[in-house]
Amino acid sequence: MKRITGVGAAVLDHLNLIEAYPSEDGSTHITQVISQGGGACATAVVAAKRLGMEGRMITSVADDETGQQILEGLKMEGINISGMEVVSGGISPHSEIMVNPERGTRTKFVCNNTLPPIPWTDDRIALIKRSDILHVDGTRYDNSMAAIEIARDNGIPVSVDGCHMEEDKSLNRKMAARADILIMNARYPGLVSGAERIEDALEYFAALGPKVVISTQGTSGCLAWIDGHVEVFPAYSVKAVDSTGAGDVFHGAFIASYMNDGDIRRAIRYATIAAALKCTQVGGRAGIPTDREIVSYL
């Protein structure tokens, strides 16, 4: 069984289903509230675990009720949390998410991780060294880059979720250059590279060194730089109720498939189906499909 270690966001999502989005300074009705584990990196690791990998997480939470719920949610998924740091005081990261089921859209209000940097103990370093791949989301640049350097020093492939952008974009470019797999959202390629055309942006990132360069485009599918050119992969059409975590599930599913056989095109199709099926349920984790469900659509 291949082993994935994640370093990045693990949060608690409070998903508020609403009748419609109000205008600013307006109001609307909440019809249902669902609490669920979330976070870009943690949800990707959970998806990879459900799809056949062994999952571990390294990040920090506070010693509050939210932190306990984050840890319990990961334990229930079978994720190894021995590398998690529980900090006395502070506030665990959490999100308030407004979900419009009629349109399948969501708006997030995030309380980010402001806890101290992860202390890189021998046990945490060993978790990375005993991995088959490291996945980071860059939400805490200090933690992500420290983990990347440990992985690179020990010959462990690195997957980077290109979503969080630093004020100094050169830092993002530095992280991208250390990746083996770089999967970005729709905005990241242009804003970080400075290129006006997405094709030029993907070529730019490929030249930095990653073997895999992909930009997810929501309902438009995704674009990948393969064999010196851009290939388009359409989205799989579903009746979406919530897009929360779709990109995170894409990451986890891509890694699970790609680490299995190294077929990039199959891994993209596999991940595209996984992300679409996730959107048929509320929350980032509830709708993660099984391998059998995904394969039935390939």
C-alpha positions as CSV (number, residue, x, y, z in Angstrom):
1,M,0.0,0.0,0.0
2,K,1.4,3.4,-1.0
3,R,1.8,6.0,1.7
4,I,0.8,9.6,1.5
5,T,1.8,12.2,4.1
6,G,0.0,15.6,4.1
7,V,1.3,18.8,5.5
8,G,-1.2,21.6,5.4
9,A,-4.7,22.6,6.3
10,A,-6.9,20.5,8.5
11,V,-10.0,22.4,9.6
12,L,-13.6,22.0,10.7
13,D,-16.2,23.1,8.2
14,H,-19.6,24.4,9.3
15,L,-21.7,24.1,6.1
16,N,-24.7,26.3,6.1
17,L,-27.3,25.5,3.5
18,I,-29.1,28.7,2.5
19,E,-32.1,29.6,0.4
20,A,-30.2,32.1,-1.7
21,Y,-27.2,34.4,-1.5
22,P,-28.2,37.8,0.0
23,S,-26.8,41.1,-1.2
24,E,-24.2,42.8,1.1
25,D,-25.9,44.0,4.3
26,G,-28.9,41.8,3.4
27,S,-30.1,38.5,4.9
28,T,-31.3,35.0,4.0
29,H,-32.5,31.9,5.8
30,I,-30.3,29.0,6.8
31,T,-32.2,25.7,6.2
32,Q,-29.6,23.2,7.6
33,V,-26.2,23.2,9.2
34,I,-23.7,20.3,8.8
35,S,-20.3,20.1,10.5
36,Q,-17.7,18.1,8.7
37,G,-13.9,17.8,8.6
38,G,-12.3,19.9,5.9
39,G,-9.1,21.6,4.8
40,A,-7.4,21.4,1.4
41,C,-4.6,19.1,2.4
42,A,-6.5,16.9,4.9
43,T,-9.4,16.3,2.5
44,A,-6.9,15.3,-0.2
45,V,-5.3,12.8,2.1
46,V,-8.7,11.5,3.2
47,A,-9.7,11.0,-0.5
48,A,-6.4,9.2,-1.2
49,K,-6.9,7.0,1.9
50,R,-10.4,6.0,0.8
51,L,-9.0,5.2,-2.6
52,G,-6.4,2.7,-1.4
53,M,-3.5,4.6,0.1
54,E,-2.2,4.8,3.7
55,G,-2.7,8.4,4.9
56,R,-0.9,10.5,7.5
57,M,-1.3,14.2,8.4
58,I,1.2,16.6,10.0
59,T,-0.2,20.0,11.0
60,S,-1.3,21.9,14.2
61,V,-4.6,22.3,16.0
62,A,-5.3,24.1,19.3
63,D,-6.4,22.2,22.4
64,D,-10.0,23.5,21.9
65,E,-13.2,21.6,21.0
66,T,-12.7,22.4,17.4
67,G,-9.3,20.9,17.4
68,Q,-10.6,17.7,19.1
69,Q,-13.3,17.4,16.4
70,I,-10.7,17.8,13.7
71,L,-8.5,15.0,15.2
72,E,-11.5,12.7,15.8
73,G,-12.7,13.2,12.2
74,L,-9.2,12.2,10.8
75,K,-9.1,9.2,13.2
76,M,-12.5,8.0,12.0
77,E,-11.1,8.1,8.4
78,G,-8.2,5.9,9.4
79,I,-5.6,8.7,9.1
80,N,-2.4,8.4,11.1
81,I,-2.4,11.5,13.3
82,S,0.7,10.7,15.3
83,G,2.4,13.7,13.6
84,M,-0.3,16.2,14.6
85,E,0.7,19.0,17.0
86,V,-1.8,20.0,19.7
87,V,-1.0,23.6,20.8
88,S,-2.1,24.9,24.2
89,G,-4.2,28.0,23.7
90,G,-5.0,29.6,20.4
91,I,-7.9,28.8,18.0
92,S,-8.1,25.8,15.7
93,P,-8.7,26.6,12.0
94,H,-12.3,26.5,11.0
95,S,-14.6,27.7,8.2
96,E,-18.1,29.0,7.8
97,I,-19.4,27.9,4.4
98,M,-22.6,29.2,2.8
99,V,-23.9,26.5,0.4
100,N,-26.5,27.2,-2.2
101,P,-27.8,23.7,-3.2
102,E,-29.9,25.0,-6.1
103,R,-26.8,26.3,-7.9
104,G,-24.3,23.9,-6.4
105,T,-22.1,26.8,-5.3
106,R,-20.5,27.8,-2.0
107,T,-18.9,30.9,-0.4
108,K,-16.3,30.4,2.3
109,F,-15.3,32.4,5.3
110,V,-12.1,30.9,6.7
111,C,-10.4,31.3,10.1
112,N,-6.8,30.4,9.1
113,N,-4.2,28.5,11.0
114,T,-2.3,31.2,13.1
115,L,-0.7,28.7,15.4
116,P,3.1,28.4,15.8
117,P,5.1,26.6,13.1
118,I,5.3,22.9,13.3
119,P,8.3,21.6,15.4
120,W,10.1,19.2,13.1
121,T,10.8,16.4,15.6
122,D,12.5,13.2,14.6
123,D,9.2,11.3,14.6
124,R,7.6,13.8,12.1
125,I,10.7,13.8,9.9
126,A,10.5,9.9,9.9
127,L,6.9,10.0,8.8
128,I,7.9,12.0,5.7
129,K,11.0,9.8,5.1
130,R,8.8,6.7,5.2
131,S,6.3,8.1,2.7
132,D,5.8,7.3,-1.0
133,I,4.7,10.9,-1.6
134,L,4.4,14.2,0.3
135,H,1.4,16.5,-0.4
136,V,1.3,20.1,0.7
137,D,-1.2,22.9,0.1
138,G,1.0,25.9,0.9
139,T,-1.6,27.4,3.4
140,R,1.3,27.8,5.8
141,Y,4.3,28.5,3.7
142,D,6.8,27.9,6.5
143,N,5.4,24.4,7.3
144,S,5.1,23.4,3.6
145,M,8.6,24.4,2.6
146,A,10.2,22.7,5.6
147,A,8.3,19.5,4.7
148,I,9.3,19.8,1.0
149,E,13.0,20.1,1.9
150,I,12.8,17.0,4.1
151,A,11.1,15.1,1.3
152,R,13.5,16.3,-1.4
153,D,16.5,15.5,0.8
154,N,15.2,11.9,1.1
155,G,14.1,11.3,-2.5
156,I,10.4,11.5,-1.7
157,P,8.2,12.9,-4.5
158,V,6.3,16.1,-3.7
159,S,2.8,17.1,-4.7
160,V,1.9,20.8,-4.4
161,D,-1.7,22.2,-4.4
162,G,-1.3,25.5,-6.1
163,C,-4.1,27.4,-4.4
164,H,-2.8,29.7,-1.6
165,M,-0.9,32.7,-2.9
166,E,1.7,34.7,-1.0
167,E,1.9,38.4,-1.3
168,D,5.4,37.9,-2.7
169,K,4.7,35.6,-5.6
170,S,8.3,34.6,-6.0
171,L,7.7,32.4,-2.9
172,N,5.0,30.5,-4.8
173,R,7.3,30.1,-7.8
174,K,10.0,28.7,-5.5
175,M,7.6,26.2,-4.1
176,A,6.3,25.2,-7.5
177,A,9.9,24.6,-8.6
178,R,10.3,22.1,-5.8
179,A,7.2,20.1,-6.9
180,D,7.0,16.8,-8.9
181,I,3.3,17.2,-9.2
182,L,1.8,20.7,-9.4
183,I,-2.0,20.9,-9.6
184,M,-3.3,24.5,-9.5
185,N,-6.7,26.1,-9.4
186,A,-7.9,28.4,-12.2
187,R,-6.5,31.7,-10.8
188,Y,-3.1,30.5,-9.6
189,P,-1.2,30.0,-12.9
190,G,-1.7,33.4,-14.3
191,L,-1.3,35.4,-11.1
192,V,1.8,33.6,-10.0
193,S,3.5,33.3,-13.4
194,G,2.4,36.7,-14.7
195,A,1.4,35.1,-18.1
196,E,-1.8,36.3,-19.7
197,R,-2.6,33.1,-21.5
198,I,-3.2,29.9,-19.5
199,E,-1.2,27.9,-22.1
200,D,1.8,30.2,-21.5
201,A,1.4,29.9,-17.7
202,L,1.4,26.1,-17.8
203,E,4.4,26.0,-20.1
204,Y,6.1,28.4,-17.6
205,F,5.5,26.1,-14.7
206,A,6.5,23.0,-16.6
207,A,9.9,24.7,-17.3
208,L,10.4,25.1,-13.6
209,G,10.7,21.3,-13.2
210,P,7.5,19.6,-12.2
211,K,6.7,16.4,-14.1
212,V,3.0,17.0,-13.8
213,V,1.4,20.4,-14.4
214,I,-2.4,20.8,-14.3
215,S,-4.8,23.6,-13.8
216,T,-8.3,22.7,-12.7
217,Q,-11.1,24.9,-14.2
218,G,-14.2,24.0,-12.2
219,T,-17.1,23.1,-14.5
220,S,-14.9,23.5,-17.5
221,G,-12.7,20.5,-16.5
222,C,-9.0,20.9,-16.4
223,L,-5.9,21.7,-18.6
224,A,-2.7,19.7,-18.4
225,W,0.8,20.3,-19.9
226,I,1.6,16.9,-21.5
227,D,4.4,16.1,-23.9
228,G,5.1,19.8,-24.7
229,H,1.5,21.0,-25.2
230,V,-1.7,21.7,-23.4
231,E,-4.4,19.0,-23.4
232,V,-8.0,19.7,-22.4
233,F,-9.9,17.3,-20.2
234,P,-13.7,18.0,-19.9
235,A,-15.5,17.9,-16.6
236,Y,-17.9,15.1,-15.9
237,S,-21.5,16.4,-15.7
238,V,-23.5,15.8,-12.6
239,K,-26.3,17.5,-10.7
240,A,-24.1,19.4,-8.2
241,V,-25.4,20.5,-4.8
242,D,-22.1,21.7,-3.3
243,S,-18.6,22.2,-4.8
244,T,-16.9,22.4,-1.4
245,G,-13.7,20.3,-1.5
246,A,-14.0,19.3,-5.1
247,G,-10.5,20.4,-5.9
248,D,-9.1,18.7,-2.8
249,V,-10.7,15.4,-3.8
250,F,-9.2,15.9,-7.3
251,H,-5.8,16.0,-5.7
252,G,-6.3,13.0,-3.6
253,A,-7.8,10.9,-6.4
254,F,-5.1,12.0,-8.9
255,I,-2.4,11.0,-6.5
256,A,-4.0,7.6,-5.7
257,S,-4.3,6.8,-9.4
258,Y,-1.0,8.2,-10.6
259,M,1.0,6.6,-7.8
260,N,-0.6,3.3,-8.8
261,D,0.5,3.2,-12.5
262,G,2.0,6.5,-13.6
263,D,-0.6,7.0,-16.3
264,I,-1.2,10.8,-16.2
265,R,-4.2,10.8,-18.6
266,R,-6.0,8.1,-16.8
267,A,-5.2,9.8,-13.4
268,I,-6.7,13.0,-14.7
269,R,-9.9,11.3,-15.9
270,Y,-10.1,9.4,-12.6
271,A,-9.7,12.5,-10.6
272,T,-12.2,14.5,-12.7
273,I,-14.9,11.9,-12.1
274,A,-14.1,11.7,-8.4
275,A,-14.4,15.5,-8.0
276,A,-17.6,15.6,-9.9
277,L,-19.2,12.8,-7.9
278,K,-18.1,14.6,-4.7
279,C,-20.3,17.6,-5.7
280,T,-23.5,15.5,-5.5
281,Q,-23.3,15.7,-1.7
282,V,-22.7,18.5,0.8
283,G,-19.3,18.9,2.3
284,G,-15.8,18.1,1.2
285,R,-15.7,14.5,2.5
286,A,-19.2,13.1,2.6
287,G,-19.4,12.7,-1.2
288,I,-15.9,11.2,-1.8
289,P,-16.7,8.2,-4.1
290,T,-15.3,4.7,-3.9
291,D,-12.8,3.4,-6.4
292,R,-15.5,1.1,-7.8
293,E,-17.8,4.1,-8.4
294,I,-15.1,6.0,-10.2
295,V,-14.0,3.2,-12.4
296,S,-17.6,2.5,-13.4
297,Y,-17.5,5.9,-15.2
298,L,-14.1,5.6,-16.8
